[in-house]
Amino acid sequence: MKALVFHHSLPREAATKIGGELDKRAFVAPFAPVRLDDVAEPVPPNEAWVRCETIFSGICGSDAKQIFLNGRRDNPLTAVLSFPHVLGHEVVARRSDTGQRVALNPWLSCGPRGIDPPCPACAEGRYPWCRNFTAGVLPPAIHLGNCAAAAGAHAERFCAHEGQLFAVPETVSDEAAVLSDPVSVSLRTILLGPPDPKEPALVYGSGTLALAAVGLLRHLYPDVEVWVACRSGARAALATKLGAHAVLPPEPDALVEEVARRRGARRLVPWSGRPWLQDGPGVVYDTVGSPETVETSMRLLATGGTLVISGVEPPARFEWTPLYFKELRVIGSNAFGVEDVAGVRKHAFEHYFDFVAAGLDLTPLITHRFPLTEWQRAVVTIARRRQTGAVKVLLEP
């Protein structure tokens, strides 16, 4: 069968990185570490695993960062990866045994690894906190899509543990179901730092996580004023369509100035000339996670405010004095598990299906679809997203 495979190779990665500086098409060239291969049919590790037929798979930001080699060799998460691996973990599929449509919870935590009793984190439904990502019947990996022995979903078929598969209600479309994973990531981000109805909330970014956060905020907290910091264009228009009250300029100084104007806040101007505020939004959801966005968020947050970071970019120095001076809370947000929403505790996917039944429609996030065989076009579309307006790009076997 056909599958999109990442082969870890320092020479290939070096050549691709250099070529990619000149032309983004180098990341999908024959010498790149990722390619569409003919691979063996996936084999379930044991009887608790189920073979599934992919309907749609979504190209996650983590997939794109890996393909674009956007990372550092000293990243601690290299301890929980194994190669080569089939990419992809956002998927709606059909079980081969029953024909039932399912959404995949990709975490390779205690259950899929055959570890019983589970660690305390897994017992509580906090699968991303699992203590056994290097143990059990599988090699090191945190989820499908970065495991050498558990193929990901950018393929015609894949296998998953019974406990990873969530039945998709008949009223939920394939397009809505394939968004279960990224929407749940954004749900977790918001639940870690819920907004105060008396203060605006700022979403930094315009990708899938950012726009899903906008839709979720408007659905769950209709009284909260929601701002989005992103470039003008198709993504900004989509943020407005999903309910954002205002789209602000993303450039750091311009963003601080605009927040000051909207809040009637006094600007404090240090020697560097880069103003900061004591009275900005109560919470910022940073879906970019770059040193620049983290620093800017700290400059504009209200004193005592909360910064929740779900975006991931390579680290670099940034000025963090406002962190202690304004007594800010900075929270890292990593995926989802069993979540508490309005006193109801169940898996994030199940909450999302309820939201869809109640009228939440985030399918406008899906901007492009390509056959799996045209994965190169899909990747280039993402690489040129400022021109293409790409948000969520799907692959279809």
C-alpha positions as CSV (number, residue, x, y, z in Angstrom):
1,M,0.0,0.0,0.0
2,K,1.0,3.7,-0.4
3,A,2.2,5.6,2.7
4,L,4.0,8.9,3.4
5,V,7.2,7.8,5.2
6,F,9.9,9.9,6.9
7,H,13.4,8.4,6.7
8,H,15.8,9.9,9.3
9,S,19.0,10.6,7.4
10,L,21.5,13.3,8.3
11,P,22.9,13.7,4.7
12,R,19.4,13.9,3.2
13,E,18.2,16.3,5.9
14,A,21.3,18.5,5.4
15,A,20.8,18.6,1.6
16,T,17.1,19.3,2.0
17,K,17.6,22.1,4.5
18,I,20.1,23.9,2.3
19,G,17.9,23.4,-0.8
20,G,14.8,24.5,1.1
21,E,16.4,27.9,1.8
22,L,16.4,28.5,-2.0
23,D,13.2,26.8,-3.0
24,K,10.5,25.2,-0.8
25,R,10.1,22.4,-3.4
26,A,13.4,21.0,-2.1
27,F,11.4,19.6,0.9
28,V,9.5,17.3,-1.4
29,A,12.3,16.5,-3.8
30,P,13.6,13.0,-4.4
31,F,16.5,13.6,-2.1
32,A,14.3,14.8,0.8
33,P,13.8,12.5,3.9
34,V,10.1,12.2,3.3
35,R,8.6,10.3,0.3
36,L,5.6,8.3,-0.7
37,D,6.6,4.6,-0.5
38,D,5.1,1.2,-1.2
39,V,5.0,-0.4,2.3
40,A,3.8,-3.6,3.7
41,E,0.2,-3.8,5.1
42,P,0.1,-2.7,8.7
43,V,0.1,-5.6,11.2
44,P,-1.7,-5.2,14.5
45,P,0.8,-5.8,17.5
46,N,-1.9,-7.9,19.2
47,E,-5.6,-8.7,19.2
48,A,-6.5,-5.4,20.9
49,W,-5.5,-3.5,17.8
50,V,-7.8,-2.9,14.8
51,R,-7.0,-2.2,11.1
52,C,-8.6,0.9,9.7
53,E,-9.2,2.3,6.2
54,T,-8.3,6.0,6.0
55,I,-11.1,8.3,4.7
56,F,-9.3,11.6,5.2
57,S,-6.1,12.5,7.0
58,G,-5.2,16.1,8.0
59,I,-1.7,17.4,7.7
60,C,-0.9,18.6,11.2
61,G,1.5,21.5,12.0
62,S,3.8,18.9,13.5
63,D,3.8,17.0,10.2
64,A,4.7,20.1,8.3
65,K,7.4,21.2,10.8
66,Q,9.0,17.7,10.4
67,I,8.8,17.8,6.6
68,F,10.2,21.4,6.6
69,L,12.9,20.3,9.1
70,N,11.9,23.1,11.4
71,G,13.5,22.0,14.7
72,R,16.7,21.6,16.7
73,R,18.8,18.5,17.3
74,D,18.8,19.2,21.1
75,N,15.0,19.0,21.3
76,P,14.2,16.7,24.3
77,L,11.4,15.0,22.4
78,T,13.9,13.1,20.3
79,A,14.0,10.7,23.2
80,V,10.5,9.6,22.3
81,L,10.7,9.2,18.5
82,S,11.6,6.2,16.4
83,F,12.4,5.9,12.7
84,P,11.5,5.4,9.9
85,H,7.8,6.2,10.5
86,V,4.7,6.8,8.5
87,L,3.5,10.3,9.2
88,G,0.0,11.4,10.1
89,H,-2.2,11.3,13.2
90,E,-5.3,13.5,12.4
91,V,-7.7,11.1,10.7
92,V,-11.3,10.0,10.2
93,A,-11.3,6.3,9.1
94,R,-13.5,3.2,8.8
95,R,-12.9,0.1,10.9
96,S,-12.1,-2.9,8.7
97,D,-13.9,-5.2,11.1
98,T,-17.2,-3.4,11.6
99,G,-17.3,-0.7,8.9
100,Q,-17.9,1.9,11.7
101,R,-16.5,5.4,11.2
102,V,-14.0,6.4,13.8
103,A,-11.8,9.3,14.8
104,L,-8.3,8.5,16.1
105,N,-7.0,9.5,19.5
106,P,-3.3,9.0,18.4
107,W,-1.5,8.9,21.8
108,L,0.6,5.8,22.3
109,S,0.2,5.7,26.0
110,C,-0.2,2.8,28.4
111,G,-3.2,1.2,26.9
112,P,-1.9,0.8,23.3
113,R,1.5,-0.3,24.7
114,G,-0.1,-3.1,26.6
115,I,0.8,-1.8,30.0
116,D,-1.5,-2.8,32.8
117,P,-2.1,-1.4,35.3
118,P,-1.7,2.0,33.6
119,C,0.5,4.8,35.0
120,P,-1.4,7.3,37.2
121,A,-1.6,9.8,34.4
122,C,-3.3,7.4,32.0
123,A,-5.6,6.2,34.8
124,E,-6.9,9.8,35.1
125,G,-7.2,10.2,31.3
126,R,-4.2,12.5,30.9
127,Y,-2.7,10.5,28.1
128,P,-0.1,13.1,27.0
129,W,1.4,12.8,30.5
130,C,2.0,9.1,30.2
131,R,5.2,7.8,31.8
132,N,5.6,4.9,29.4
133,F,6.3,6.4,26.0
134,T,9.4,4.2,25.7
135,A,8.0,1.0,27.2
136,G,5.7,-1.8,26.4
137,V,5.1,-3.5,23.0
138,L,6.1,-0.5,20.9
139,P,9.4,1.4,20.4
140,P,9.7,5.0,21.6
141,A,7.0,7.3,20.3
142,I,4.4,9.6,21.7
143,H,1.7,9.0,19.1
144,L,0.9,7.4,15.8
145,G,2.8,9.3,13.1
146,N,6.2,9.2,14.9
147,C,6.5,5.5,15.7
148,A,8.5,3.0,13.7
149,A,6.2,0.1,14.6
150,A,2.8,1.8,14.5
151,A,2.2,3.4,11.1
152,G,0.6,6.8,10.9
153,A,-2.5,7.8,9.0
154,H,-1.0,9.4,5.8
155,A,-1.6,6.0,4.2
156,E,-4.3,3.9,2.7
157,R,-4.6,1.9,6.0
158,F,-3.3,2.0,9.5
159,C,-3.8,0.1,12.8
160,A,-4.8,1.5,16.1
161,H,-5.6,0.1,19.6
162,E,-9.3,-0.4,20.3
163,G,-9.1,2.3,23.0
164,Q,-7.8,4.9,20.6
165,L,-10.9,4.8,18.3
166,F,-13.9,6.9,19.0
167,A,-17.1,6.2,17.1
168,V,-18.2,9.2,14.9
169,P,-21.9,10.0,15.3
170,E,-24.0,9.7,12.1
171,T,-24.7,13.5,12.3
172,V,-21.0,14.4,12.2
173,S,-19.6,14.7,8.7
174,D,-16.2,13.2,7.6
175,E,-15.0,16.8,7.3
176,A,-16.0,17.7,10.8
177,A,-14.7,14.4,12.2
178,V,-11.2,14.8,10.8
179,L,-10.9,18.0,12.8
180,S,-11.4,16.1,16.1
181,D,-7.7,16.1,17.0
182,P,-6.7,19.8,16.3
183,V,-10.0,21.1,17.8
184,S,-9.4,19.1,21.0
185,V,-5.9,20.5,21.2
186,S,-7.4,24.0,21.2
187,L,-10.0,23.0,23.7
188,R,-7.4,21.9,26.1
189,T,-5.5,25.2,25.6
190,I,-8.6,27.2,26.5
191,L,-9.5,25.0,29.5
192,L,-6.0,25.6,30.9
193,G,-6.6,29.3,31.0
194,P,-10.3,30.1,30.7
195,P,-11.2,33.7,29.7
196,D,-12.7,36.3,32.1
197,P,-15.9,37.7,30.6
198,K,-14.9,41.2,31.8
199,E,-11.7,41.2,29.8
200,P,-10.9,40.5,26.1
201,A,-9.0,37.4,25.1
202,L,-6.4,37.5,22.4
203,V,-5.6,34.6,20.0
204,Y,-2.2,34.9,18.5
205,G,-1.9,33.2,15.1
206,S,-4.1,32.2,12.2
207,G,-3.5,28.5,11.7
208,T,-5.8,25.6,12.5
209,L,-5.2,25.8,16.3
210,A,-5.8,29.6,16.3
211,L,-9.0,29.5,14.3
212,A,-10.4,26.5,16.2
213,A,-9.7,28.5,19.4
214,V,-11.7,31.4,18.0
215,G,-14.7,29.1,17.2
216,L,-14.5,27.4,20.6
217,L,-14.3,30.7,22.5
218,R,-17.3,32.1,20.8
219,H,-19.2,28.8,21.3
220,L,-18.3,28.2,25.0
221,Y,-17.9,31.9,26.2
222,P,-20.2,34.0,24.1
223,D,-19.8,37.0,26.3
224,V,-16.1,37.2,25.9
225,E,-14.6,39.7,23.4
226,V,-12.2,37.8,21.1
227,W,-9.3,39.4,19.3
228,V,-7.1,37.7,16.8
229,A,-3.5,38.8,15.9
230,C,-2.8,37.8,12.3
231,R,-2.0,39.2,8.9
232,S,-4.8,40.5,6.7
233,G,-6.0,38.2,4.0
234,A,-8.0,35.0,3.7
235,R,-7.1,33.7,7.1
236,A,-8.1,37.0,8.8
237,A,-11.4,36.9,6.9
238,L,-11.9,33.3,8.2
239,A,-11.2,34.5,11.8
240,T,-14.0,37.1,11.4
241,K,-16.4,34.5,9.9
242,L,-15.8,32.3,12.9
243,G,-16.7,35.1,15.3
244,A,-13.6,37.1,16.1
245,H,-14.6,40.7,17.1
246,A,-11.4,42.2,15.8
247,V,-8.3,41.3,13.8
248,L,-5.2,43.1,15.0
249,P,-1.9,43.5,13.3
250,P,0.6,40.7,14.2
251,E,3.8,42.9,14.1
252,P,4.9,43.2,17.7
253,D,5.1,47.0,18.2
254,A,2.0,47.6,16.1
255,L,0.1,45.0,18.1
256,V,1.0,46.5,21.4
257,E,0.0,49.9,20.2
258,E,-3.4,48.6,18.9
259,V,-4.1,46.8,22.2
260,A,-3.2,50.0,24.1
261,R,-5.6,52.0,22.0
262,R,-8.5,49.5,22.4
263,R,-7.9,49.1,26.2
264,G,-7.2,52.8,26.8
265,A,-4.0,51.6,28.5
266,R,-1.0,53.8,29.2
267,R,2.1,52.8,27.2
268,L,5.3,52.4,29.2
269,V,8.3,53.1,26.9
270,P,11.7,51.7,28.0
271,W,15.2,52.5,26.6
272,S,14.7,50.0,23.8
273,G,11.7,52.0,22.6
274,R,9.5,48.9,22.6
275,P,6.4,49.8,24.7
276,W,4.6,47.5,27.1
277,L,1.3,47.6,29.0
278,Q,0.0,46.9,32.4
279,D,-3.7,46.7,31.3
280,G,-4.1,44.5,28.2
281,P,-6.2,41.4,27.6
282,G,-6.6,39.0,30.5
283,V,-5.4,35.9,28.5
284,V,-3.4,35.3,25.4
285,Y,-3.6,32.0,23.5
286,D,-0.3,31.8,21.6
287,T,-0.7,29.2,18.9
288,V,2.6,30.3,17.2
289,G,5.0,29.8,20.1
290,S,7.9,31.7,18.7
291,P,10.3,33.8,20.9
292,E,8.8,36.9,19.3
293,T,5.2,36.0,20.0
294,V,5.9,34.9,23.6
295,E,7.8,38.1,24.3
296,T,5.1,40.3,22.7
297,S,2.4,38.5,24.6
298,M,4.1,39.3,27.9
299,R,4.4,42.9,26.9
300,L,0.7,43.3,26.2
301,L,-0.9,41.1,28.8
302,A,-2.8,42.6,31.7
303,T,-1.0,42.5,35.1
304,G,-1.7,39.1,36.6
305,G,-2.8,37.8,33.2
306,T,-2.3,34.3,31.6
307,L,-0.3,33.2,28.6
308,V,-1.1,29.8,27.3
309,I,1.3,28.5,24.7
310,S,0.3,25.7,22.3
311,G,2.5,26.7,19.3
312,V,5.9,25.3,18.8
313,E,8.9,27.0,17.2
314,P,12.6,26.6,17.7
315,P,13.8,28.4,20.9
316,A,15.8,31.6,21.0
317,R,16.4,34.4,23.5
318,F,13.6,36.8,24.4
319,E,13.1,39.5,27.0
320,W,11.0,38.0,29.8
321,T,11.2,40.7,32.5
322,P,7.4,41.3,32.3
323,L,6.9,37.7,33.5
324,Y,7.9,38.4,37.0
325,F,7.1,42.1,37.1
326,K,3.5,41.6,36.1
327,E,3.2,38.2,37.9
328,L,2.0,36.5,34.8
329,R,1.1,32.9,34.5
330,V,2.7,31.0,31.6
331,I,1.2,27.6,30.8
332,G,2.3,25.1,28.2
333,S,-0.5,23.3,26.4
334,N,0.1,19.9,24.9
335,A,-2.8,18.0,23.4
336,F,-5.8,16.5,25.1
337,G,-7.3,13.7,27.1
338,V,-10.3,13.4,29.3
339,E,-11.5,17.0,29.9
340,D,-13.9,18.7,32.2
341,V,-16.3,21.1,30.4
342,A,-19.0,22.8,32.4
343,G,-18.8,20.0,35.0
344,V,-19.0,17.2,32.5
345,R,-15.9,15.0,32.4
346,K,-15.3,12.9,29.3
347,H,-12.8,12.6,26.4
348,A,-12.2,15.8,24.4
349,F,-13.5,14.1,21.2
350,E,-16.8,13.4,22.8
351,H,-17.1,17.0,23.9
352,Y,-16.3,18.1,20.4
353,F,-19.0,15.9,18.9
354,D,-21.5,17.5,21.4
355,F,-20.4,20.9,20.2
356,V,-21.0,20.0,16.6
357,A,-24.5,18.7,17.5
358,A,-25.1,22.0,19.2
359,G,-24.2,23.9,16.0
360,L,-20.4,24.5,16.1
361,D,-19.1,24.3,12.5
362,L,-15.4,24.5,12.1
363,T,-15.3,22.8,8.7
364,P,-14.4,26.2,7.0
365,L,-10.9,25.5,8.4
366,I,-10.5,22.9,5.6
367,T,-9.2,24.9,2.7
368,H,-7.6,22.3,0.5
369,R,-7.8,18.6,-0.3
370,F,-5.4,16.5,-2.3
371,P,-5.1,12.8,-3.2
372,L,-2.4,11.0,-1.2
373,T,-0.5,10.6,-4.4
374,E,-0.3,14.4,-4.8
375,W,1.2,14.9,-1.3
376,Q,3.9,17.1,-2.8
377,R,1.4,19.6,-4.0
378,A,-0.2,19.6,-0.6
379,V,3.1,20.3,1.2
380,V,4.0,23.1,-1.3
381,T,0.5,24.6,-0.7
382,I,1.3,24.7,3.0
383,A,4.8,26.1,2.4
384,R,3.2,29.0,0.4
385,R,0.3,29.5,2.7
386,R,0.5,33.3,2.5
387,Q,-0.3,33.1,-1.2
388,T,-2.6,30.0,-1.0
389,G,-4.5,30.9,2.2
390,A,-4.1,27.3,3.3
391,V,-5.3,26.4,6.8
392,K,-6.2,22.7,7.1
393,V,-5.0,20.6,4.2
394,L,-6.4,17.1,3.8
395,L,-5.0,14.0,2.1
396,E,-7.3,11.4,0.7
397,P,-6.1,7.9,-0.3
